[in-house]
Amino acid sequence: MTGSAAATAHTGALAAAARAGFTTRYGSAPGGLWAAPGRVNLIGEHTDYNRGLALPLAIDRSTVAAAALRRDGTVRVSTSLPDKNDGVSLPAAEISPGAVSGWAAYPLGVVWAFAAAGFPVPGLDLHLETDVPLGAGLSSSAAVECAVAAALDDLLGTGLGSAGLARLCHRAENEMAGAPTGLLDQTASLGGRRGHALLVDFRSGATRPVPLRLQESGLVLLVMDTKVTHAHSGGGYAERRRDCERAAALLGVGSLRELSGDDLAGAEARLDAPAFRLARHVVTENERVERVVQLLEACGPGSIGPLLTHGHASLRDDYEVSCPELDLAVDTALGRGALGARMTGGGFGGSALALVPRSSAAAVANAVVNAFQAAGHARPDIFPVAPADGAARLA
């Protein structure tokens, strides 16, 4: 079975589980099924809220939403995820920031964001199934939000398009779930294209698919989930964002995107050392995104490995969002033949990404598992991912 066929079969199994879960929970068939993928970020980390550049890709792991409108003003949401299967039910009019906590804040936040944008939901039954690992830096929250948004877009006939839906999901995550993330995750989940990464310019809002050609090049992207969970609503991520905004204000620019490499010497003289290191990461990361795109289009994915590795060093040393487990995964993968490796996602745990020859994938995975065992860490979960299409209706 090819990778795309396997992904289709797996999504079909999730869809069947979502349909069955909905029917069991609510006693009737859903009005439809919608799927939205998780994502990895090939390069361009912590640049989205700095109005910079990023190169994410939607992956062949997803959340499926089974949904049907109600007419009595009640919203009910359920999932089979462990410790989250009791379900939540409340009037749509009572959904607001602070009124919902925990996992339900993500799907219900989308309901609230639609209403806040002038598209009130008359009531909804919703059941979710997912195979995007939680807390692994693969954007499980955005997959939930985007699956629900795709469902509501269809059911309500809003016609908002990918960019509009991404903004609603982003608002839901920021204001309902309290996670001060940028737009990268939702943009990738809604706008992904099979076989491609997505170049995103967060200043202009422009996106462009970039062919990856991994299979043709005999390469695999391995996700190395360290099992160190993270939460973007925690303090570290929010602190980095605030410090970037402060640095931009001190330099008299609207965002750090406005700086170039030539501006760094002057910036160093005007910022304290921690703020300068944040600015340096953003500037050099934007440059790395541009160079990776150039190399992908001119030479193919086998040429981008060193830039991925340089990106990890910048996130580790300048942005200070790595952790020992991420560093061990990256260093071990590189030592066993990976062309490049880096953490992916916001950091403080989660996953690393390694670009490896297909023939070396098993050896790299085994080496990382053995290194974690020797260090006394939890066993990592290591699996390949392929670039997938964005959110869509399944049935």
Backbone torsions as a table, in degrees:
resi	resn	phi	psi	omega
1	MET	NA	130.5	178.3
2	THR	-70.2	165.5	179.2
3	GLY	-59.1	-42.6	-179.1
4	SER	-67.5	-37.0	178.7
5	ALA	-67.4	-40.3	178.0
6	ALA	-63.3	-41.6	178.8
7	ALA	-63.2	-40.7	178.7
8	THR	-63.5	-42.9	179.3
9	ALA	-63.6	-40.1	-178.6
10	HIS	-67.9	-41.7	176.7
11	THR	-62.3	-37.3	176.7
12	GLY	-60.9	-38.5	178.2
13	ALA	-67.2	-40.3	175.7
14	LEU	-62.4	-41.5	179.9
15	ALA	-62.8	-42.1	178.6
16	ALA	-63.1	-40.0	178.1
17	ALA	-65.8	-39.1	179.3
18	ALA	-66.1	-42.3	178.9
19	ARG	-63.1	-45.6	-179.4
20	ALA	-65.3	-41.8	179.2
21	GLY	-62.9	-40.5	177.7
22	PHE	-61.9	-48.0	-176.8
23	THR	-63.2	-41.0	178.9
24	THR	-65.1	-42.8	-175.2
25	ARG	-73.0	-41.7	-169.1
26	TYR	-112.7	-7.5	173.3
27	GLY	80.8	13.7	177.7
28	SER	-153.9	168.6	179.2
29	ALA	-77.9	149.3	177.5
30	PRO	-71.8	161.1	175.7
31	GLY	-75.8	-15.1	179.0
32	GLY	175.7	171.9	178.2
33	LEU	-127.9	134.6	-179.5
34	TRP	-133.0	143.0	-179.5
35	ALA	-123.9	146.3	173.3
36	ALA	-140.0	136.1	-175.2
37	PRO	-85.5	159.5	162.3
38	GLY	-74.4	-173.3	-179.5
39	ARG	-149.0	155.6	161.1
40	VAL	-117.7	155.8	178.2
41	ASN	-108.4	112.9	-177.5
42	LEU	-65.1	-42.4	177.7
43	ILE	-164.0	151.1	179.8
44	GLY	105.0	62.8	-174.8
45	GLU	-100.8	136.4	-179.1
46	HIS	62.2	25.4	175.9
47	THR	-99.4	-19.8	-172.8
48	ASP	-64.6	-46.7	-179.9
49	TYR	-77.5	-4.3	171.0
50	ASN	-100.5	15.2	176.0
51	ARG	60.6	34.9	-176.5
52	GLY	-101.4	-149.3	-175.3
53	LEU	-115.1	148.0	175.7
54	ALA	-149.0	160.6	-178.5
55	LEU	-134.5	72.3	178.4
56	PRO	-84.7	169.7	169.7
57	LEU	-141.9	138.2	170.9
58	ALA	-68.0	145.9	-175.3
59	ILE	-118.3	166.8	-176.9
60	ASP	-84.7	44.1	167.0
61	ARG	-133.1	137.7	-167.9
62	SER	-149.5	169.1	169.5
63	THR	-110.2	135.6	176.3
64	VAL	-112.5	130.7	177.6
65	ALA	-110.0	123.0	168.7
66	ALA	-99.6	127.6	-170.3
67	ALA	-145.2	154.1	172.6
68	ALA	-153.3	140.2	176.8
69	LEU	-72.3	149.2	169.1
70	ARG	-115.4	168.7	-179.6
71	ARG	-121.6	11.7	-176.1
72	ASP	-108.6	10.6	177.4
73	GLY	79.5	4.6	-179.5
74	THR	-96.9	138.6	174.7
75	VAL	-117.0	125.7	178.5
76	ARG	-124.2	135.8	-179.4
77	VAL	-136.6	139.3	-179.7
78	SER	-144.5	165.5	176.9
79	THR	-157.8	159.0	176.4
80	SER	-93.0	3.2	179.5
81	LEU	-58.1	140.6	179.5
82	PRO	-55.5	139.6	178.0
83	ASP	66.3	7.5	-179.1
84	LYS	-130.4	18.1	-170.2
85	ASN	-101.2	14.0	176.8
86	ASP	-78.4	-23.1	179.8
87	GLY	83.3	157.5	179.5
88	VAL	-130.8	137.3	177.9
89	SER	-139.2	130.0	177.2
90	LEU	-161.5	160.4	177.9
91	PRO	-65.6	141.2	179.0
92	ALA	-57.8	-35.3	-177.5
93	ALA	-66.6	-17.9	-178.3
94	GLU	-96.3	-0.9	179.5
95	ILE	-79.9	117.8	-178.8
96	SER	-160.3	163.8	177.8
97	PRO	-56.7	130.9	-178.9
98	GLY	93.2	-17.1	-177.6
99	ALA	-86.8	-18.3	-176.8
100	VAL	-131.8	137.7	178.6
101	SER	-130.5	171.4	177.4
102	GLY	73.8	-159.3	-173.3
103	TRP	-60.5	-32.4	-175.9
104	ALA	-68.9	-16.6	179.4
105	ALA	-62.9	-27.5	-178.0
106	TYR	-73.0	-56.4	177.5
107	PRO	-66.3	-40.6	-179.0
108	LEU	-71.8	-26.8	174.5
109	GLY	-62.1	-34.2	177.7
110	VAL	-68.1	-40.7	175.4
111	VAL	-57.5	-46.0	179.1
112	TRP	-63.1	-42.9	-177.8
113	ALA	-64.6	-38.0	175.3
114	PHE	-60.7	-46.0	-179.9
115	ALA	-63.0	-41.1	-179.9
116	ALA	-64.7	-26.2	179.4
117	ALA	-88.7	4.7	177.8
118	GLY	96.2	16.3	179.6
119	PHE	-124.3	73.2	-177.1
120	PRO	-63.6	142.8	179.1
121	VAL	-94.5	122.2	-175.8
122	PRO	-73.6	-4.9	-176.0
123	GLY	141.6	153.3	-173.9
124	LEU	-157.4	137.5	164.9
125	ASP	-108.7	133.6	-172.0
126	LEU	-143.9	131.7	173.1
127	HIS	-129.8	135.8	-173.6
128	LEU	-119.6	138.3	170.6
129	GLU	-130.2	144.2	-177.6
130	THR	-148.3	152.3	167.9
131	ASP	-124.1	17.6	172.7
132	VAL	-82.9	119.2	-178.6
133	PRO	-57.8	137.8	-178.4
134	LEU	-81.9	137.7	176.4
135	GLY	69.1	16.8	-175.3
136	ALA	-99.8	5.3	-178.6
137	GLY	78.1	19.2	-179.4
138	LEU	-109.8	15.5	172.9
139	SER	66.8	47.4	175.6
140	SER	-61.8	-34.9	-179.5
141	SER	-67.0	-43.0	179.3
142	ALA	-66.6	-34.1	177.0
143	ALA	-60.8	-41.8	176.3
144	VAL	-63.0	-51.1	-177.4
145	GLU	-58.8	-44.7	-174.5
146	CYS	-73.2	-32.9	174.5
147	ALA	-64.4	-43.3	178.4
148	VAL	-66.5	-41.8	179.6
149	ALA	-63.5	-41.4	177.7
150	ALA	-61.8	-39.7	178.2
151	ALA	-63.5	-48.3	-177.9
152	LEU	-67.5	-35.7	177.3
153	ASP	-58.3	-43.2	177.6
154	ASP	-71.1	-49.1	-173.6
155	LEU	-66.1	-34.7	179.8
156	LEU	-93.2	-11.4	-179.7
157	GLY	66.1	37.8	-175.1
158	THR	-77.9	-29.1	178.2
159	GLY	60.8	39.0	-173.8
160	LEU	-76.9	-23.1	-178.0
161	GLY	78.8	167.2	-173.9
162	SER	-60.3	-44.2	-177.2
163	ALA	-65.3	-42.4	179.0
164	GLY	-66.0	-41.4	177.9
165	LEU	-65.2	-39.3	178.5
166	ALA	-59.9	-40.9	179.7
167	ARG	-65.3	-39.1	178.3
168	LEU	-66.0	-43.2	179.0
169	CYS	-64.6	-39.3	177.5
170	HIS	-61.9	-41.5	178.1
171	ARG	-64.9	-40.1	177.9
172	ALA	-59.9	-44.2	-178.5
173	GLU	-68.6	-40.9	-179.2
174	ASN	-69.8	-47.8	-169.0
175	GLU	-95.3	-33.4	179.4
176	MET	-88.5	-46.7	-177.8
177	ALA	-88.2	-12.1	176.7
178	GLY	73.1	23.9	179.6
179	ALA	-105.0	114.2	-172.9
180	PRO	-81.9	51.3	-177.7
181	THR	-80.5	166.5	171.6
182	GLY	-88.5	-164.7	-173.1
183	LEU	-92.3	1.5	-172.2
184	LEU	-58.8	-49.3	-171.5
185	ASP	-62.8	-47.8	-178.2
186	GLN	-67.5	-37.2	178.9
187	THR	-62.4	-43.0	-179.9
188	ALA	-68.4	-42.0	-176.9
189	SER	-66.7	-34.7	-179.2
190	LEU	-87.9	-29.5	-171.5
191	GLY	-109.8	7.4	-177.7
192	GLY	-62.0	155.5	176.4
193	ARG	-135.7	132.7	-178.9
194	ARG	-54.7	133.3	178.2
195	GLY	81.9	0.5	-173.8
196	HIS	-130.8	153.6	159.7
197	ALA	-92.8	170.6	-176.5
198	LEU	-124.4	110.3	175.4
199	LEU	-75.7	122.9	-177.1
200	VAL	-121.2	126.9	173.9
201	ASP	-104.3	107.6	-174.2
202	PHE	-81.7	-0.6	171.5
203	ARG	-87.6	-46.8	-178.4
204	SER	-91.7	-20.2	-173.9
205	GLY	84.0	0.1	-177.2
206	ALA	-74.6	145.3	174.2
207	THR	-130.0	152.8	178.9
208	ARG	-151.3	125.8	177.2
209	PRO	-70.5	141.3	-179.9
210	VAL	-124.9	119.1	-178.7
211	PRO	-60.9	137.2	178.2
212	LEU	-97.4	-37.6	177.3
213	ARG	53.9	42.7	179.9
214	LEU	-66.9	-48.5	-176.1
215	GLN	-62.7	-42.7	-180.0
216	GLU	-64.6	-26.6	-177.8
217	SER	-92.8	1.0	-179.5
218	GLY	69.2	30.2	-176.4
219	LEU	-118.0	157.4	179.8
220	VAL	-134.3	142.2	168.8
221	LEU	-96.0	117.6	177.4
222	LEU	-101.5	128.5	169.9
223	VAL	-90.9	131.5	177.7
224	MET	-117.1	93.8	-178.6
225	ASP	-79.0	112.0	-175.6
226	THR	-73.0	-12.8	-175.4
227	LYS	69.7	9.2	170.6
228	VAL	-88.8	105.3	-174.5
229	THR	-76.7	155.3	179.9
230	HIS	-139.3	165.3	176.7
231	ALA	-142.5	124.1	-178.7
232	HIS	-69.6	-15.8	176.6
233	SER	-79.3	-5.1	177.0
234	GLY	-75.2	179.2	-168.9
235	GLY	-75.4	-33.7	-172.1
236	GLY	-62.3	-47.1	-178.9
237	TYR	-63.6	-47.9	-179.2
238	ALA	-61.5	-37.3	179.7
239	GLU	-64.4	-42.0	178.6
240	ARG	-62.4	-41.8	-179.2
241	ARG	-63.5	-45.2	179.1
242	ARG	-61.9	-40.6	-178.1
243	ASP	-68.0	-33.7	175.6
244	CYS	-65.9	-41.9	178.7
245	GLU	-64.1	-38.4	178.0
246	ARG	-65.8	-42.4	179.5
247	ALA	-62.6	-41.8	178.5
248	ALA	-62.0	-41.9	179.6
249	ALA	-63.9	-41.4	179.2
250	LEU	-64.4	-30.9	179.8
251	LEU	-88.7	-3.5	177.2
252	GLY	73.7	29.3	178.0
253	VAL	-121.6	157.5	-178.5
254	GLY	-70.6	-31.2	177.1
255	SER	-158.2	164.0	179.7
256	LEU	-68.4	-13.5	175.0
257	ARG	-60.0	-26.2	-176.0
258	GLU	-74.6	-9.6	179.4
259	LEU	-89.1	147.9	172.8
260	SER	-116.4	174.7	177.3
261	GLY	-58.6	-32.5	179.7
262	ASP	-68.2	-19.5	-178.2
263	ASP	-86.6	-8.3	-170.9
264	LEU	-67.6	-36.7	179.8
265	ALA	-61.4	-43.8	177.9
266	GLY	-67.4	-36.0	179.1
267	ALA	-65.8	-37.6	-179.3
268	GLU	-61.7	-33.6	-179.5
269	ALA	-73.6	-18.8	-174.1
270	ARG	-107.9	-10.1	-177.0
271	LEU	-116.5	152.7	169.8
272	ASP	-69.4	165.1	-171.4
273	ALA	-59.4	-46.2	179.7
274	PRO	-62.1	-41.8	179.8
275	ALA	-65.9	-38.2	178.4
276	PHE	-64.0	-40.1	-179.9
277	ARG	-63.8	-37.8	175.8
278	LEU	-61.8	-46.5	-179.6
279	ALA	-62.4	-40.8	-179.9
280	ARG	-63.2	-40.0	177.4
281	HIS	-60.8	-47.2	-176.7
282	VAL	-61.6	-44.8	-179.1
283	VAL	-63.4	-48.8	-177.5
284	THR	-71.6	-29.5	178.0
285	GLU	-68.9	-39.9	174.7
286	ASN	-60.4	-40.4	177.6
287	GLU	-64.3	-38.9	178.5
288	ARG	-65.1	-38.9	177.5
289	VAL	-59.3	-48.4	-179.3
290	GLU	-59.7	-41.4	-178.0
291	ARG	-70.5	-38.2	177.7
292	VAL	-62.4	-42.8	178.4
293	VAL	-61.3	-45.2	178.6
294	GLN	-58.5	-44.7	-178.3
295	LEU	-69.2	-40.0	178.4
296	LEU	-59.8	-41.7	-176.2
297	GLU	-77.6	-29.4	-176.2
298	ALA	-95.7	-34.9	-169.9
299	CYS	-125.8	-19.8	-177.8
300	GLY	98.4	172.9	-171.2
301	PRO	-70.1	-20.1	179.6
302	GLY	-64.8	-11.8	-175.7
303	SER	-97.3	-5.0	-169.5
304	ILE	-98.2	-5.4	-172.9
305	GLY	-53.4	-50.0	-178.6
306	PRO	-58.5	-34.2	178.9
307	LEU	-68.2	-36.3	175.6
308	LEU	-62.0	-44.1	-179.2
309	THR	-66.5	-39.9	175.8
310	HIS	-61.9	-36.7	177.6
311	GLY	-62.1	-39.1	178.1
312	HIS	-64.6	-43.0	178.9
313	ALA	-59.5	-38.4	179.2
314	SER	-67.6	-41.5	177.8
315	LEU	-66.6	-34.8	180.0
316	ARG	-73.6	-46.5	-169.2
317	ASP	-94.8	-41.4	-178.2
318	ASP	-89.2	-46.3	-176.0
319	TYR	-88.8	-20.6	175.1
320	GLU	55.8	52.3	178.6
321	VAL	-122.8	10.0	175.9
322	SER	-87.0	-174.0	177.5
323	CYS	-154.5	165.9	-176.3
324	PRO	-56.0	-37.6	-178.8
325	GLU	-67.5	-42.2	177.4
326	LEU	-63.1	-43.6	-179.9
327	ASP	-63.4	-39.2	179.5
328	LEU	-65.5	-42.7	178.6
329	ALA	-60.7	-45.9	-179.4
330	VAL	-63.8	-50.0	-176.5
331	ASP	-63.5	-39.5	-179.3
332	THR	-67.9	-44.1	178.9
333	ALA	-60.1	-44.3	179.1
334	LEU	-63.5	-38.7	-179.6
335	GLY	-68.3	-20.0	-179.8
336	ARG	-106.2	15.7	169.8
337	GLY	111.4	4.5	174.3
338	ALA	-62.5	140.5	178.2
339	LEU	-73.4	-26.7	178.7
340	GLY	-168.8	156.3	179.2
341	ALA	-157.0	150.1	179.6
342	ARG	-164.0	157.8	169.1
343	MET	-66.1	153.1	177.3
344	THR	-131.8	139.3	-175.4
345	GLY	99.0	-169.8	-172.3
346	GLY	-73.3	-18.0	178.3
347	GLY	96.8	-164.2	-175.7
348	PHE	62.0	28.5	-173.7
349	GLY	125.5	-161.8	179.5
350	GLY	85.7	-139.3	-168.6
351	SER	-119.8	155.7	167.4
352	ALA	-112.6	160.6	-176.5
353	LEU	-124.0	134.3	177.7
354	ALA	-126.6	134.5	174.7
355	LEU	-97.2	113.8	-171.3
356	VAL	-133.0	150.0	169.1
357	PRO	-60.5	141.1	-177.9
358	ARG	-55.3	-37.1	-178.1
359	SER	-68.6	-17.2	-178.1
360	SER	-103.9	-2.2	-171.1
361	ALA	-60.1	-45.5	-178.4
362	ALA	-64.8	-40.8	-179.4
363	ALA	-65.4	-41.2	178.0
364	VAL	-63.3	-46.4	-179.3
365	ALA	-60.6	-45.5	180.0
366	ASN	-63.4	-39.3	179.6
367	ALA	-63.8	-40.2	179.5
368	VAL	-66.7	-44.0	177.9
369	VAL	-59.0	-45.2	-179.3
370	ASN	-65.4	-38.1	179.3
371	ALA	-65.4	-39.7	178.5
372	PHE	-65.6	-42.0	179.0
373	GLN	-62.0	-43.9	-179.8
374	ALA	-63.8	-31.9	-179.0
375	ALA	-85.3	-4.2	-178.8
376	GLY	80.0	17.7	178.5
377	HIS	-88.1	162.4	173.1
378	ALA	-61.5	151.2	-179.2
379	ARG	-65.7	125.8	178.7
380	PRO	-76.3	156.7	173.9
381	ASP	-103.3	121.4	-174.0
382	ILE	-123.3	128.3	-176.8
383	PHE	-155.8	152.2	177.1
384	PRO	-79.6	151.8	172.6
385	VAL	-128.8	151.5	177.8
386	ALA	-125.3	146.9	179.2
387	PRO	-66.8	128.7	-171.2
388	ALA	-122.5	170.1	174.8
389	ASP	-72.0	157.9	178.4
390	GLY	-79.0	-170.1	-173.9
391	ALA	-56.9	142.0	-178.0
392	ALA	-160.5	160.6	174.2
393	ARG	-79.7	136.1	178.6
394	LEU	-97.6	-35.8	-176.6
395	ALA	-159.1	NA	NA
